[in-house]
Protein backbone atom coordinates (compact mmCIF):
# COMPACT_ATOMS: atom_id res chain seq x y z
CA UNK A 1 0.00 0.00 0.00
CA UNK A 2 1.37 3.44 -0.92
CA UNK A 3 1.26 6.53 1.29
CA UNK A 4 1.30 8.97 -1.65
CA UNK A 5 -0.77 12.13 -1.16
CA UNK A 6 -3.52 13.00 -3.62
CA UNK A 7 -4.70 16.56 -4.19
CA UNK A 8 -8.16 17.05 -2.66
CA UNK A 9 -8.99 19.66 -5.34
CA UNK A 10 -7.90 18.15 -8.67
CA UNK A 11 -6.87 14.56 -7.85
CA UNK A 12 -3.25 15.01 -8.96
CA UNK A 13 -0.51 12.83 -7.41
CA UNK A 14 2.10 15.60 -7.88
CA UNK A 15 2.33 16.82 -4.29
CA UNK A 16 5.28 18.64 -2.69
CA UNK A 17 5.72 18.36 1.09
CA UNK A 18 6.69 21.39 3.18
CA UNK A 19 5.59 23.44 6.16
CA UNK A 20 3.71 26.68 6.79
CA UNK A 21 6.10 29.41 7.90
CA UNK A 22 6.23 33.15 8.62
CA UNK A 23 9.09 35.04 10.29
CA UNK A 24 8.94 32.07 12.66
CA UNK A 25 7.03 28.83 12.45
CA UNK A 26 3.25 28.92 12.25
CA UNK A 27 1.54 26.79 14.88
CA UNK A 28 -1.99 25.78 15.76
CA UNK A 29 -2.98 26.10 19.42
CA UNK A 30 -6.23 24.41 20.58
CA UNK A 31 -8.52 26.61 22.72
CA UNK A 32 -9.26 23.90 25.27
CA UNK A 33 -5.66 23.19 26.40
CA UNK A 34 -5.10 22.89 30.15
CA UNK A 35 -2.94 25.65 31.61
CA UNK A 36 -1.08 23.05 33.70
CA UNK A 37 0.08 20.90 30.78
CA UNK A 38 3.72 19.76 30.98
CA UNK A 39 4.24 20.36 27.27
CA UNK A 40 3.77 23.39 25.03
CA UNK A 41 0.39 23.77 23.35
CA UNK A 42 1.93 24.65 19.97
CA UNK A 43 1.13 22.06 17.31
CA UNK A 44 3.40 21.99 14.27
CA UNK A 45 1.70 22.21 10.89
CA UNK A 46 2.93 20.22 7.88
CA UNK A 47 1.85 21.22 4.42
CA UNK A 48 1.45 19.71 0.98
CA UNK A 49 1.13 21.75 -2.22
CA UNK A 50 -0.26 20.38 -5.48
CA UNK A 51 2.19 21.06 -8.29
CA UNK A 52 -0.65 21.04 -10.86
CA UNK A 53 -3.33 23.35 -9.39
CA UNK A 54 -1.56 25.04 -6.43
CA UNK A 55 -3.96 23.80 -3.74
CA UNK A 56 -2.33 23.69 -0.30
CA UNK A 57 -3.36 21.16 2.37
CA UNK A 58 -2.34 21.75 6.00
CA UNK A 59 -2.02 18.83 8.45
CA UNK A 60 -1.53 19.10 12.23
CA UNK A 61 0.03 16.77 14.80
CA UNK A 62 -3.01 14.70 15.88
CA UNK A 63 -1.16 12.64 18.52
CA UNK A 64 0.02 15.75 20.40
CA UNK A 65 -3.37 17.46 20.04
CA UNK A 66 -5.14 14.48 21.62
CA UNK A 67 -2.71 14.53 24.55
CA UNK A 68 -3.47 18.22 25.17
CA UNK A 69 -7.27 18.27 25.10
mmCIF file of the N, C-alpha and C atoms, coordinates in Angstrom:
data_MODEL
# 
_entry.id   MODEL 
# 
loop_
_atom_site.group_PDB 
_atom_site.id 
_atom_site.type_symbol 
_atom_site.label_atom_id 
_atom_site.label_alt_id 
_atom_site.label_comp_id 
_atom_site.label_asym_id 
_atom_site.label_entity_id 
_atom_site.label_seq_id 
_atom_site.pdbx_PDB_ins_code 
_atom_site.Cartn_x 
_atom_site.Cartn_y 
_atom_site.Cartn_z 
_atom_site.occupancy 
_atom_site.B_iso_or_equiv 
_atom_site.pdbx_formal_charge 
_atom_site.auth_seq_id 
_atom_site.auth_comp_id 
_atom_site.auth_asym_id 
_atom_site.auth_atom_id 
_atom_site.pdbx_PDB_model_num 
ATOM 1   N N  . UNK A 1 1  ? 0.848  -1.181 0.000   1.00 0.00 ? 1  UNK A N  1 
ATOM 2   C CA . UNK A 1 1  ? 0.000  0.000  0.000   1.00 0.00 ? 1  UNK A CA 1 
ATOM 3   C C  . UNK A 1 1  ? 0.892  1.242  0.000   1.00 0.00 ? 1  UNK A C  1 
ATOM 4   N N  . UNK A 1 2  ? 0.568  2.220  -0.815  1.00 0.00 ? 2  UNK A N  1 
ATOM 5   C CA . UNK A 1 2  ? 1.367  3.443  -0.917  1.00 0.00 ? 2  UNK A CA 1 
ATOM 6   C C  . UNK A 1 2  ? 0.808  4.540  -0.017  1.00 0.00 ? 2  UNK A C  1 
ATOM 7   N N  . UNK A 1 3  ? 1.666  5.429  0.435   1.00 0.00 ? 3  UNK A N  1 
ATOM 8   C CA . UNK A 1 3  ? 1.262  6.533  1.293   1.00 0.00 ? 3  UNK A CA 1 
ATOM 9   C C  . UNK A 1 3  ? 1.343  7.848  0.517   1.00 0.00 ? 3  UNK A C  1 
ATOM 10  N N  . UNK A 1 4  ? 1.195  7.788  -0.811  1.00 0.00 ? 4  UNK A N  1 
ATOM 11  C CA . UNK A 1 4  ? 1.303  8.968  -1.648  1.00 0.00 ? 4  UNK A CA 1 
ATOM 12  C C  . UNK A 1 4  ? 0.076  9.863  -1.476  1.00 0.00 ? 4  UNK A C  1 
ATOM 13  N N  . UNK A 1 5  ? 0.316  11.168 -1.318  1.00 0.00 ? 5  UNK A N  1 
ATOM 14  C CA . UNK A 1 5  ? -0.771 12.130 -1.156  1.00 0.00 ? 5  UNK A CA 1 
ATOM 15  C C  . UNK A 1 5  ? -1.449 12.384 -2.506  1.00 0.00 ? 5  UNK A C  1 
ATOM 16  N N  . UNK A 1 6  ? -2.734 12.630 -2.448  1.00 0.00 ? 6  UNK A N  1 
ATOM 17  C CA . UNK A 1 6  ? -3.517 12.996 -3.624  1.00 0.00 ? 6  UNK A CA 1 
ATOM 18  C C  . UNK A 1 6  ? -4.143 14.357 -3.356  1.00 0.00 ? 6  UNK A C  1 
ATOM 19  N N  . UNK A 1 7  ? -4.100 15.235 -4.333  1.00 0.00 ? 7  UNK A N  1 
ATOM 20  C CA . UNK A 1 7  ? -4.700 16.562 -4.193  1.00 0.00 ? 7  UNK A CA 1 
ATOM 21  C C  . UNK A 1 7  ? -6.202 16.429 -3.998  1.00 0.00 ? 7  UNK A C  1 
ATOM 22  N N  . UNK A 1 8  ? -6.725 17.096 -2.956  1.00 0.00 ? 8  UNK A N  1 
ATOM 23  C CA . UNK A 1 8  ? -8.159 17.047 -2.665  1.00 0.00 ? 8  UNK A CA 1 
ATOM 24  C C  . UNK A 1 8  ? -8.956 17.884 -3.670  1.00 0.00 ? 8  UNK A C  1 
ATOM 25  N N  . UNK A 1 9  ? -8.289 18.774 -4.402  1.00 0.00 ? 9  UNK A N  1 
ATOM 26  C CA . UNK A 1 9  ? -8.989 19.657 -5.338  1.00 0.00 ? 9  UNK A CA 1 
ATOM 27  C C  . UNK A 1 9  ? -9.069 19.064 -6.744  1.00 0.00 ? 9  UNK A C  1 
ATOM 28  N N  . UNK A 1 10 ? -7.910 18.600 -7.277  1.00 0.00 ? 10 UNK A N  1 
ATOM 29  C CA . UNK A 1 10 ? -7.902 18.152 -8.673  1.00 0.00 ? 10 UNK A CA 1 
ATOM 30  C C  . UNK A 1 10 ? -7.572 16.669 -8.844  1.00 0.00 ? 10 UNK A C  1 
ATOM 31  N N  . UNK A 1 11 ? -7.164 15.982 -7.765  1.00 0.00 ? 11 UNK A N  1 
ATOM 32  C CA . UNK A 1 11 ? -6.870 14.558 -7.848  1.00 0.00 ? 11 UNK A CA 1 
ATOM 33  C C  . UNK A 1 11 ? -5.456 14.222 -8.303  1.00 0.00 ? 11 UNK A C  1 
ATOM 34  N N  . UNK A 1 12 ? -4.629 15.230 -8.510  1.00 0.00 ? 12 UNK A N  1 
ATOM 35  C CA . UNK A 1 12 ? -3.248 15.007 -8.957  1.00 0.00 ? 12 UNK A CA 1 
ATOM 36  C C  . UNK A 1 12 ? -2.435 14.273 -7.889  1.00 0.00 ? 12 UNK A C  1 
ATOM 37  N N  . UNK A 1 13 ? -1.443 13.519 -8.322  1.00 0.00 ? 13 UNK A N  1 
ATOM 38  C CA . UNK A 1 13 ? -0.511 12.834 -7.414  1.00 0.00 ? 13 UNK A CA 1 
ATOM 39  C C  . UNK A 1 13 ? 0.791  13.628 -7.275  1.00 0.00 ? 13 UNK A C  1 
ATOM 40  N N  . UNK A 1 14 ? 0.887  14.784 -7.927  1.00 0.00 ? 14 UNK A N  1 
ATOM 41  C CA . UNK A 1 14 ? 2.099  15.604 -7.884  1.00 0.00 ? 14 UNK A CA 1 
ATOM 42  C C  . UNK A 1 14 ? 2.035  16.559 -6.695  1.00 0.00 ? 14 UNK A C  1 
ATOM 43  N N  . UNK A 1 15 ? 2.403  16.052 -5.518  1.00 0.00 ? 15 UNK A N  1 
ATOM 44  C CA . UNK A 1 15 ? 2.326  16.824 -4.287  1.00 0.00 ? 15 UNK A CA 1 
ATOM 45  C C  . UNK A 1 15 ? 3.717  17.056 -3.718  1.00 0.00 ? 15 UNK A C  1 
ATOM 46  N N  . UNK A 1 16 ? 3.997  18.287 -3.312  1.00 0.00 ? 16 UNK A N  1 
ATOM 47  C CA . UNK A 1 16 ? 5.276  18.642 -2.695  1.00 0.00 ? 16 UNK A CA 1 
ATOM 48  C C  . UNK A 1 16 ? 5.045  18.876 -1.206  1.00 0.00 ? 16 UNK A C  1 
ATOM 49  N N  . UNK A 1 17 ? 5.831  18.193 -0.365  1.00 0.00 ? 17 UNK A N  1 
ATOM 50  C CA . UNK A 1 17 ? 5.715  18.356 1.089   1.00 0.00 ? 17 UNK A CA 1 
ATOM 51  C C  . UNK A 1 17 ? 6.472  19.594 1.537   1.00 0.00 ? 17 UNK A C  1 
ATOM 52  N N  . UNK A 1 18 ? 6.023  20.219 2.614   1.00 0.00 ? 18 UNK A N  1 
ATOM 53  C CA . UNK A 1 18 ? 6.688  21.388 3.180   1.00 0.00 ? 18 UNK A CA 1 
ATOM 54  C C  . UNK A 1 18 ? 6.049  21.746 4.500   1.00 0.00 ? 18 UNK A C  1 
ATOM 55  N N  . UNK A 1 19 ? 6.204  22.988 4.925   1.00 0.00 ? 19 UNK A N  1 
ATOM 56  C CA . UNK A 1 19 ? 5.589  23.442 6.164   1.00 0.00 ? 19 UNK A CA 1 
ATOM 57  C C  . UNK A 1 19 ? 5.173  24.894 6.022   1.00 0.00 ? 19 UNK A C  1 
ATOM 58  N N  . UNK A 1 20 ? 4.155  25.293 6.765   1.00 0.00 ? 20 UNK A N  1 
ATOM 59  C CA . UNK A 1 20 ? 3.714  26.676 6.789   1.00 0.00 ? 20 UNK A CA 1 
ATOM 60  C C  . UNK A 1 20 ? 4.700  27.467 7.640   1.00 0.00 ? 20 UNK A C  1 
ATOM 61  N N  . UNK A 1 21 ? 5.097  28.649 7.174   1.00 0.00 ? 21 UNK A N  1 
ATOM 62  C CA . UNK A 1 21 ? 6.097  29.410 7.902   1.00 0.00 ? 21 UNK A CA 1 
ATOM 63  C C  . UNK A 1 21 ? 5.896  30.907 7.695   1.00 0.00 ? 21 UNK A C  1 
ATOM 64  N N  . UNK A 1 22 ? 6.222  31.688 8.719   1.00 0.00 ? 22 UNK A N  1 
ATOM 65  C CA . UNK A 1 22 ? 6.230  33.147 8.619   1.00 0.00 ? 22 UNK A CA 1 
ATOM 66  C C  . UNK A 1 22 ? 7.626  33.583 9.041   1.00 0.00 ? 22 UNK A C  1 
ATOM 67  N N  . UNK A 1 23 ? 7.771  34.663 9.793   1.00 0.00 ? 23 UNK A N  1 
ATOM 68  C CA . UNK A 1 23 ? 9.094  35.042 10.288  1.00 0.00 ? 23 UNK A CA 1 
ATOM 69  C C  . UNK A 1 23 ? 9.588  34.025 11.305  1.00 0.00 ? 23 UNK A C  1 
ATOM 70  N N  . UNK A 1 24 ? 8.677  33.228 11.806  1.00 0.00 ? 24 UNK A N  1 
ATOM 71  C CA . UNK A 1 24 ? 8.936  32.074 12.661  1.00 0.00 ? 24 UNK A CA 1 
ATOM 72  C C  . UNK A 1 24 ? 7.990  30.996 12.203  1.00 0.00 ? 24 UNK A C  1 
ATOM 73  N N  . UNK A 1 25 ? 7.961  29.887 12.839  1.00 0.00 ? 25 UNK A N  1 
ATOM 74  C CA . UNK A 1 25 ? 7.034  28.826 12.448  1.00 0.00 ? 25 UNK A CA 1 
ATOM 75  C C  . UNK A 1 25 ? 5.601  29.231 12.764  1.00 0.00 ? 25 UNK A C  1 
ATOM 76  N N  . UNK A 1 26 ? 4.669  28.720 12.002  1.00 0.00 ? 26 UNK A N  1 
ATOM 77  C CA . UNK A 1 26 ? 3.245  28.917 12.246  1.00 0.00 ? 26 UNK A CA 1 
ATOM 78  C C  . UNK A 1 26 ? 2.744  27.680 12.971  1.00 0.00 ? 26 UNK A C  1 
ATOM 79  N N  . UNK A 1 27 ? 2.042  27.887 14.079  1.00 0.00 ? 27 UNK A N  1 
ATOM 80  C CA . UNK A 1 27 ? 1.543  26.787 14.879  1.00 0.00 ? 27 UNK A CA 1 
ATOM 81  C C  . UNK A 1 27 ? 0.047  26.912 15.067  1.00 0.00 ? 27 UNK A C  1 
ATOM 82  N N  . UNK A 1 28 ? -0.589 25.798 15.380  1.00 0.00 ? 28 UNK A N  1 
ATOM 83  C CA . UNK A 1 28 ? -1.990 25.781 15.762  1.00 0.00 ? 28 UNK A CA 1 
ATOM 84  C C  . UNK A 1 28 ? -2.028 25.531 17.265  1.00 0.00 ? 28 UNK A C  1 
ATOM 85  N N  . UNK A 1 29 ? -2.862 26.269 17.978  1.00 0.00 ? 29 UNK A N  1 
ATOM 86  C CA . UNK A 1 29 ? -2.981 26.103 19.421  1.00 0.00 ? 29 UNK A CA 1 
ATOM 87  C C  . UNK A 1 29 ? -4.458 25.883 19.762  1.00 0.00 ? 29 UNK A C  1 
ATOM 88  N N  . UNK A 1 30 ? -4.831 24.671 20.225  1.00 0.00 ? 30 UNK A N  1 
ATOM 89  C CA . UNK A 1 30 ? -6.234 24.415 20.583  1.00 0.00 ? 30 UNK A CA 1 
ATOM 90  C C  . UNK A 1 30 ? -6.699 25.325 21.714  1.00 0.00 ? 30 UNK A C  1 
ATOM 91  N N  . UNK A 1 31 ? -7.955 25.748 21.680  1.00 0.00 ? 31 UNK A N  1 
ATOM 92  C CA . UNK A 1 31 ? -8.521 26.614 22.716  1.00 0.00 ? 31 UNK A CA 1 
ATOM 93  C C  . UNK A 1 31 ? -8.665 25.910 24.057  1.00 0.00 ? 31 UNK A C  1 
ATOM 94  N N  . UNK A 1 32 ? -8.917 24.607 24.041  1.00 0.00 ? 32 UNK A N  1 
ATOM 95  C CA . UNK A 1 32 ? -9.256 23.896 25.274  1.00 0.00 ? 32 UNK A CA 1 
ATOM 96  C C  . UNK A 1 32 ? -8.061 23.235 25.961  1.00 0.00 ? 32 UNK A C  1 
ATOM 97  N N  . UNK A 1 33 ? -6.860 23.767 25.787  1.00 0.00 ? 33 UNK A N  1 
ATOM 98  C CA . UNK A 1 33 ? -5.661 23.194 26.405  1.00 0.00 ? 33 UNK A CA 1 
ATOM 99  C C  . UNK A 1 33 ? -5.596 23.588 27.877  1.00 0.00 ? 33 UNK A C  1 
ATOM 100 N N  . UNK A 1 34 ? -5.249 22.624 28.717  1.00 0.00 ? 34 UNK A N  1 
ATOM 101 C CA . UNK A 1 34 ? -5.096 22.889 30.147  1.00 0.00 ? 34 UNK A CA 1 
ATOM 102 C C  . UNK A 1 34 ? -3.888 23.792 30.384  1.00 0.00 ? 34 UNK A C  1 
ATOM 103 N N  . UNK A 1 35 ? -4.038 24.747 31.270  1.00 0.00 ? 35 UNK A N  1 
ATOM 104 C CA . UNK A 1 35 ? -2.940 25.654 31.611  1.00 0.00 ? 35 UNK A CA 1 
ATOM 105 C C  . UNK A 1 35 ? -1.788 24.902 32.257  1.00 0.00 ? 35 UNK A C  1 
ATOM 106 N N  . UNK A 1 36 ? -2.079 23.800 32.935  1.00 0.00 ? 36 UNK A N  1 
ATOM 107 C CA . UNK A 1 36 ? -1.077 23.054 33.699  1.00 0.00 ? 36 UNK A CA 1 
ATOM 108 C C  . UNK A 1 36 ? -0.437 21.912 32.910  1.00 0.00 ? 36 UNK A C  1 
ATOM 109 N N  . UNK A 1 37 ? -0.530 21.937 31.611  1.00 0.00 ? 37 UNK A N  1 
ATOM 110 C CA . UNK A 1 37 ? 0.081  20.897 30.781  1.00 0.00 ? 37 UNK A CA 1 
ATOM 111 C C  . UNK A 1 37 ? 1.603  20.974 30.890  1.00 0.00 ? 37 UNK A C  1 
ATOM 112 N N  . UNK A 1 38 ? 2.259  19.812 30.881  1.00 0.00 ? 38 UNK A N  1 
ATOM 113 C CA . UNK A 1 38 ? 3.725  19.763 30.983  1.00 0.00 ? 38 UNK A CA 1 
ATOM 114 C C  . UNK A 1 38 ? 4.414  19.958 29.644  1.00 0.00 ? 38 UNK A C  1 
ATOM 115 N N  . UNK A 1 39 ? 3.662  20.130 28.585  1.00 0.00 ? 39 UNK A N  1 
ATOM 116 C CA . UNK A 1 39 ? 4.241  20.364 27.267  1.00 0.00 ? 39 UNK A CA 1 
ATOM 117 C C  . UNK A 1 39 ? 3.635  21.625 26.657  1.00 0.00 ? 39 UNK A C  1 
ATOM 118 N N  . UNK A 1 40 ? 4.305  22.185 25.671  1.00 0.00 ? 40 UNK A N  1 
ATOM 119 C CA . UNK A 1 40 ? 3.774  23.387 25.033  1.00 0.00 ? 40 UNK A CA 1 
ATOM 120 C C  . UNK A 1 40 ? 2.520  23.034 24.243  1.00 0.00 ? 40 UNK A C  1 
ATOM 121 N N  . UNK A 1 41 ? 1.648  23.992 24.069  1.00 0.00 ? 41 UNK A N  1 
ATOM 122 C CA . UNK A 1 41 ? 0.391  23.772 23.350  1.00 0.00 ? 41 UNK A CA 1 
ATOM 123 C C  . UNK A 1 41 ? 0.533  24.034 21.854  1.00 0.00 ? 41 UNK A C  1 
ATOM 124 N N  . UNK A 1 42 ? 1.724  24.373 21.389  1.00 0.00 ? 42 UNK A N  1 
ATOM 125 C CA . UNK A 1 42 ? 1.928  24.651 19.972  1.00 0.00 ? 42 UNK A CA 1 
ATOM 126 C C  . UNK A 1 42 ? 1.999  23.355 19.180  1.00 0.00 ? 42 UNK A C  1 
ATOM 127 N N  . UNK A 1 43 ? 1.159  23.248 18.167  1.00 0.00 ? 43 UNK A N  1 
ATOM 128 C CA . UNK A 1 43 ? 1.130  22.062 17.312  1.00 0.00 ? 43 UNK A CA 1 
ATOM 129 C C  . UNK A 1 43 ? 1.720  22.423 15.954  1.00 0.00 ? 43 UNK A C  1 
ATOM 130 N N  . UNK A 1 44 ? 2.767  21.725 15.566  1.00 0.00 ? 44 UNK A N  1 
ATOM 131 C CA . UNK A 1 44 ? 3.397  21.985 14.272  1.00 0.00 ? 44 UNK A CA 1 
ATOM 132 C C  . UNK A 1 44 ? 2.423  21.661 13.142  1.00 0.00 ? 44 UNK A C  1 
ATOM 133 N N  . UNK A 1 45 ? 2.547  22.398 12.055  1.00 0.00 ? 45 UNK A N  1 
ATOM 134 C CA . UNK A 1 45 ? 1.697  22.210 10.886  1.00 0.00 ? 45 UNK A CA 1 
ATOM 135 C C  . UNK A 1 45 ? 2.572  21.803 9.710   1.00 0.00 ? 45 UNK A C  1 
ATOM 136 N N  . UNK A 1 46 ? 2.262  20.642 9.112   1.00 0.00 ? 46 UNK A N  1 
ATOM 137 C CA . UNK A 1 46 ? 2.926  20.222 7.880   1.00 0.00 ? 46 UNK A CA 1 
ATOM 138 C C  . UNK A 1 46 ? 2.036  20.643 6.725   1.00 0.00 ? 46 UNK A C  1 
ATOM 139 N N  . UNK A 1 47 ? 2.631  20.830 5.576   1.00 0.00 ? 47 UNK A N  1 
ATOM 140 C CA . UNK A 1 47 ? 1.846  21.219 4.419   1.00 0.00 ? 47 UNK A CA 1 
ATOM 141 C C  . UNK A 1 47 ? 2.202  20.412 3.185   1.00 0.00 ? 47 UNK A C  1 
ATOM 142 N N  . UNK A 1 48 ? 1.251  20.361 2.265   1.00 0.00 ? 48 UNK A N  1 
ATOM 143 C CA . UNK A 1 48 ? 1.450  19.711 0.978   1.00 0.00 ? 48 UNK A CA 1 
ATOM 144 C C  . UNK A 1 48 ? 0.850  20.623 -0.081  1.00 0.00 ? 48 UNK A C  1 
ATOM 145 N N  . UNK A 1 49 ? 1.622  20.898 -1.142  1.00 0.00 ? 49 UNK A N  1 
ATOM 146 C CA . UNK A 1 49 ? 1.133  21.748 -2.223  1.00 0.00 ? 49 UNK A CA 1 
ATOM 147 C C  . UNK A 1 49 ? 1.051  20.940 -3.511  1.00 0.00 ? 49 UNK A C  1 
ATOM 148 N N  . UNK A 1 50 ? -0.078 21.047 -4.192  1.00 0.00 ? 50 UNK A N  1 
ATOM 149 C CA . UNK A 1 50 ? -0.262 20.383 -5.477  1.00 0.00 ? 50 UNK A CA 1 
ATOM 150 C C  . UNK A 1 50 ? 0.535  21.146 -6.536  1.00 0.00 ? 50 UNK A C  1 
ATOM 151 N N  . UNK A 1 51 ? 1.366  20.433 -7.262  1.00 0.00 ? 51 UNK A N  1 
ATOM 152 C CA . UNK A 1 51 ? 2.190  21.063 -8.290  1.00 0.00 ? 51 UNK A CA 1 
ATOM 153 C C  . UNK A 1 51 ? 1.436  21.253 -9.606  1.00 0.00 ? 51 UNK A C  1 
ATOM 154 N N  . UNK A 1 52 ? 0.170  20.825 -9.665  1.00 0.00 ? 52 UNK A N  1 
ATOM 155 C CA . UNK A 1 52 ? -0.651 21.042 -10.859 1.00 0.00 ? 52 UNK A CA 1 
ATOM 156 C C  . UNK A 1 52 ? -1.614 22.214 -10.688 1.00 0.00 ? 52 UNK A C  1 
ATOM 157 N N  . UNK A 1 53 ? -2.320 22.289 -9.539  1.00 0.00 ? 53 UNK A N  1 
ATOM 158 C CA . UNK A 1 53 ? -3.326 23.349 -9.385  1.00 0.00 ? 53 UNK A CA 1 
ATOM 159 C C  . UNK A 1 53 ? -2.989 24.367 -8.299  1.00 0.00 ? 53 UNK A C  1 
ATOM 160 N N  . UNK A 1 54 ? -1.965 24.090 -7.464  1.00 0.00 ? 54 UNK A N  1 
ATOM 161 C CA . UNK A 1 54 ? -1.563 25.035 -6.431  1.00 0.00 ? 54 UNK A CA 1 
ATOM 162 C C  . UNK A 1 54 ? -2.301 24.916 -5.112  1.00 0.00 ? 54 UNK A C  1 
ATOM 163 N N  . UNK A 1 55 ? -3.237 23.991 -5.006  1.00 0.00 ? 55 UNK A N  1 
ATOM 164 C CA . UNK A 1 55 ? -3.962 23.796 -3.744  1.00 0.00 ? 55 UNK A CA 1 
ATOM 165 C C  . UNK A 1 55 ? -2.978 23.429 -2.636  1.00 0.00 ? 55 UNK A C  1 
ATOM 166 N N  . UNK A 1 56 ? -3.185 23.990 -1.444  1.00 0.00 ? 56 UNK A N  1 
ATOM 167 C CA . UNK A 1 56 ? -2.328 23.690 -0.297  1.00 0.00 ? 56 UNK A CA 1 
ATOM 168 C C  . UNK A 1 56 ? -3.171 23.036 0.786   1.00 0.00 ? 56 UNK A C  1 
ATOM 169 N N  . UNK A 1 57 ? -2.705 21.885 1.290   1.00 0.00 ? 57 UNK A N  1 
ATOM 170 C CA . UNK A 1 57 ? -3.357 21.155 2.366   1.00 0.00 ? 57 UNK A CA 1 
ATOM 171 C C  . UNK A 1 57 ? -2.488 21.259 3.609   1.00 0.00 ? 57 UNK A C  1 
ATOM 172 N N  . UNK A 1 58 ? -3.067 21.646 4.739   1.00 0.00 ? 58 UNK A N  1 
ATOM 173 C CA . UNK A 1 58 ? -2.340 21.746 6.000   1.00 0.00 ? 58 UNK A CA 1 
ATOM 174 C C  . UNK A 1 58 ? -2.757 20.603 6.913   1.00 0.00 ? 58 UNK A C  1 
ATOM 175 N N  . UNK A 1 59 ? -1.775 19.980 7.590   1.00 0.00 ? 59 UNK A N  1 
ATOM 176 C CA . UNK A 1 59 ? -2.023 18.832 8.449   1.00 0.00 ? 59 UNK A CA 1 
ATOM 177 C C  . UNK A 1 59 ? -1.337 19.060 9.789   1.00 0.00 ? 59 UNK A C  1 
ATOM 178 N N  . UNK A 1 60 ? -2.071 18.911 10.888  1.00 0.00 ? 60 UNK A N  1 
ATOM 179 C CA . UNK A 1 60 ? -1.528 19.104 12.229  1.00 0.00 ? 60 UNK A CA 1 
ATOM 180 C C  . UNK A 1 60 ? -1.137 17.791 12.888  1.00 0.00 ? 60 UNK A C  1 
ATOM 181 N N  . UNK A 1 61 ? -0.447 17.900 14.012  1.00 0.00 ? 61 UNK A N  1 
ATOM 182 C CA . UNK A 1 61 ? 0.029  16.767 14.801  1.00 0.00 ? 61 UNK A CA 1 
ATOM 183 C C  . UNK A 1 61 ? -1.110 16.241 15.674  1.00 0.00 ? 61 UNK A C  1 
ATOM 184 N N  . UNK A 1 62 ? -1.825 15.231 15.202  1.00 0.00 ? 62 UNK A N  1 
ATOM 185 C CA . UNK A 1 62 ? -3.011 14.701 15.878  1.00 0.00 ? 62 UNK A CA 1 
ATOM 186 C C  . UNK A 1 62 ? -2.644 14.070 17.226  1.00 0.00 ? 62 UNK A C  1 
ATOM 187 N N  . UNK A 1 63 ? -1.560 13.329 17.274  1.00 0.00 ? 63 UNK A N  1 
ATOM 188 C CA . UNK A 1 63 ? -1.159 12.644 18.520  1.00 0.00 ? 63 UNK A CA 1 
ATOM 189 C C  . UNK A 1 63 ? -0.937 13.648 19.646  1.00 0.00 ? 63 UNK A C  1 
ATOM 190 N N  . UNK A 1 64 ? -0.222 14.739 19.372  1.00 0.00 ? 64 UNK A N  1 
ATOM 191 C CA . UNK A 1 64 ? 0.025  15.750 20.401  1.00 0.00 ? 64 UNK A CA 1 
ATOM 192 C C  . UNK A 1 64 ? -1.270 16.468 20.760  1.00 0.00 ? 64 UNK A C  1 
ATOM 193 N N  . UNK A 1 65 ? -2.115 16.766 19.777  1.00 0.00 ? 65 UNK A N  1 
ATOM 194 C CA . UNK A 1 65 ? -3.370 17.456 20.040  1.00 0.00 ? 65 UNK A CA 1 
ATOM 195 C C  . UNK A 1 65 ? -4.253 16.644 20.981  1.00 0.00 ? 65 UNK A C  1 
ATOM 196 N N  . UNK A 1 66 ? -4.323 15.331 20.753  1.00 0.00 ? 66 UNK A N  1 
ATOM 197 C CA . UNK A 1 66 ? -5.140 14.477 21.623  1.00 0.00 ? 66 UNK A CA 1 
ATOM 198 C C  . UNK A 1 66 ? -4.594 14.465 23.056  1.00 0.00 ? 66 UNK A C  1 
ATOM 199 N N  . UNK A 1 67 ? -3.272 14.543 23.202  1.00 0.00 ? 67 UNK A N  1 
ATOM 200 C CA . UNK A 1 67 ? -2.707 14.525 24.547  1.00 0.00 ? 67 UNK A CA 1 
ATOM 201 C C  . UNK A 1 67 ? -2.947 15.846 25.287  1.00 0.00 ? 67 UNK A C  1 
ATOM 202 N N  . UNK A 1 68 ? -3.257 16.910 24.571  1.00 0.00 ? 68 UNK A N  1 
ATOM 203 C CA . UNK A 1 68 ? -3.466 18.224 25.175  1.00 0.00 ? 68 UNK A CA 1 
ATOM 204 C C  . UNK A 1 68 ? -4.903 18.504 25.581  1.00 0.00 ? 68 UNK A C  1 
ATOM 205 N N  . UNK A 1 69 ? -5.841 17.928 24.851  1.00 0.00 ? 69 UNK A N  1 
ATOM 206 C CA . UNK A 1 69 ? -7.266 18.270 25.096  1.00 0.00 ? 69 UNK A CA 1 
ATOM 207 C C  . UNK A 1 69 ? -7.990 17.167 25.824  1.00 0.00 ? 69 UNK A C  1 
# 
